[in-house]
Amino acid sequence: MAKAASGRSRTGKHSPEIDLLPVMNLFCCIIPFLLFSATFLEVVVIEMAATEGISNSGAGATANLMRSEEDRLQPKIIITEQELFIGTASGSAHVCYAFETDLNGETITTFPWDSLETKLTEVHELLTEAYPQIDFRKITILTVEETRYDNIITAIDLANAIGFDQPGLQVAPSASVNSAMGGGDR
């Protein structure tokens, strides 16, 4: 006696095998392209020294800098809108004037940085010869609020290259910066 057909086949259904080779080939082509087009960001940390002596009101700008011999002799780079100075709490000397240049279609204000490098080298040599007991590594970058970030970083990098590797940054109104230079031989 024959069995009735139940509609089921006794042979197992064969599921097709998934071919991953094309997908793997695609990834082998895409990954090198993505690595070549990737931009890797390098984060640089500049350790800044604590600074004192500039008030936002413009009065008494250098009162706190006279605490000790080292504080009195600590050099500072003063960046205004149009000029660059270098000095100590006792006074400052003119280094150079700003000039405008074109950068990617934008007019920017910058400085002749070789002048600052020369003056910083002179100041560092004079201070270390005159006061060998003091390790002159600190420097203060005193700037007005409108100063370009690139100008501040360039001044810090130049100071670091000379030997002032503990920079401090003070951003103050123009009146405070002008009063900080008041006793100098401009």
Secondary structure as GFF3:
##gff-version 3
##sequence-region A 1 186
A	DSSP	alpha_helix	21	37	.	.	.	ID=ss1
A	DSSP	three_ten_helix	63	66	.	.	.	ID=ss2
A	DSSP	alpha_helix	69	73	.	.	.	ID=ss3
A	DSSP	beta_strand	76	79	.	.	.	ID=ss4
A	DSSP	beta_strand	83	88	.	.	.	ID=ss5
A	DSSP	beta_strand	91	97	.	.	.	ID=ss6
A	DSSP	beta_strand	99	103	.	.	.	ID=ss7
A	DSSP	beta_strand	106	110	.	.	.	ID=ss8
A	DSSP	alpha_helix	113	130	.	.	.	ID=ss9
A	DSSP	beta_strand	138	144	.	.	.	ID=ss10
A	DSSP	alpha_helix	149	162	.	.	.	ID=ss11
A	DSSP	beta_strand	166	172	.	.	.	ID=ss12
A	DSSP	alpha_helix	174	180	.	.	.	ID=ss13
###
